[in-house]
Amino acid sequence: MTTGRLIGIDHGMKRIGLAVSDALRLIARELTVITRRSKQEDFDQINRIAAEQGAVGFVIGLPADQQRQGDTYTQAERIRIWAERFAATTTRPIIFWDETLTSADAVEVARQQRRKPGDPIDDLAARLMLQSYLDALRDGLADPPPDDSPPPDR
């Protein structure tokens, strides 16, 4: 079995939700919500958190691609472009995982946790997406991140 912590990323236009798995990749927990500033500041903060957590890879939530309308990008295209830029700042592998409905499910979890309405739930969405990946990984329905050895920090 492959081990090592993974960071789940729920990318949003205003905030980035982060979650982390345990080293055995059984359970995900919410970690933090980053308020977006600049790409470089966001990338630096994510990489710093990954180093603090001893993470060996990233799982980025990707929504089901919708039809492009005119010259606008879909959310999935925006995330892929962002992830490509982020990949240039890290040696840790990145994989994409379906995040369909995680934000809707996060609303329900937030209600159960008695979070205040309007509080950010991006960390919960990241946790739900990462847990979905971990469950699929455990059940043999997903591949582990490529090059699953701990990377040197940049």
N, C-alpha and C positions, 0 to 999 in steps of 0.2 A: 504494500500500500504506500502511496506517495503521501508525504507529510509536508507541513510548512504552512504558515498562516497566509491567507489571501485577503486582500482588501477589495471589498465590493464598492463600486462607484455608481451612484445615481446622479447623472449629469443633468443639470437644469440650467435655464437661462439666468436665473438670479442666484441659485444656490447649488452646491454639490453635496450630496449626502454620502457619508462613508460608513461602512460596516467592516467588521473583521471576523475572520473565522478563527477557531482554535487551531492548534498545530496539527491535530489529527483530522481536521476538515470535517468535523461532525456537526458543529453548531456555529451559527453566525450570530453576532450581536451588533447592535447599533454602536457607532463610535462617535461621530460628530457631524455637524453641518457646517460647511464652509460657505460664507457669504462671498460671492464672486467679486473679484477685484480686477486684476489683469491676468491674462493667461499665465505669464511667467510667475506671478505671485501665487496663483492657484497651483501651478505645477510644483513649485518649490514647497508649498505647504503639504501637498499630497505626498510628495517624496519624503519629506521630513517625518510625517506621520507613519509612512510605510517603514522607514528605518527604525523608528521608535518601537513599532509593533513587531519588528523582525519578520516582516512580510516577504514572501518570495515571489509574489505575482499579483496581478490585478485582474478583476472580473468587472467589466464595464457593461452596464445595462443598456440594451439596444431595443427600442420599441419596434413593433411590427411596422414595416415601411408602408406608408400610405402613398397614394398617387400624388405626384408632384403637380402643383398648380402653377402654371406659367414658369417664371424664372426663379421662383422661390425654392429653397431647399426644404426637404422633409426633415423632421426631427432626427431621424436615423442618419441622414446624410450629414447633418450638423455634428452629431456625436462622432461619426467616423472621422470627420475632418479634425475635430478637437482631439480625438484619440491619437491620430497620426502625429499631431504636433506634440502631444504629451509623450508619446513613445520616444521621441527624439531626446527627452530629458531623463530617461531612466533605462537601466539595463534589465529591469524586471520584465518578464513576459506579460503580455496583455491578451486577454481573450474577451470575446463578446458573448453575452448571454441574454436571452429574451426577457425583457422586463414588462411585458404586456400585463396590464392590470395591477402591477405592484403598487402604483400610487393610490388606486382605488382601495386596495386591500390595506394599505398603510393608514388610510383615513379611519377604517374600522379598528385597527390595532391602536391607533392614537386615542380613539374614543374609549376603548377598553382600558387603556393605561391612564385615562383621565387627564390627558393633555388638554390644554386650553384650546378652544377653537381658534384657528388662525396661527397657532404655533407651527414652526416648520416640521415637516414629516419626512424630509428627504432622507434622513438617516434610517428611518423605518423602512422606506421603500428600498434603500440599499440593502438592508438586512434581509428583507423578503426575497429580493432578487438573488442575493448571494446564497441564501439558504436553499433556494430552488436549484441553483447550480450544484451545491454540495450534495443535495439529495440525488440529483441525476448522476453525479460523479460516483457516489456510493453504489448506486444501482446499475452502474456500467452504461449509462445512457449519455455520458459526456466524457470527453477526453480531458485529461489534466492539462494544465498550462504547459506549453513547450519548454524544454530545458528547465526542468524542475529542480535545479540546484540553486542554493542561495547565491544571489549576485553580490558582487562588490558594490559598496555604496559609491555614488558619484559625488 
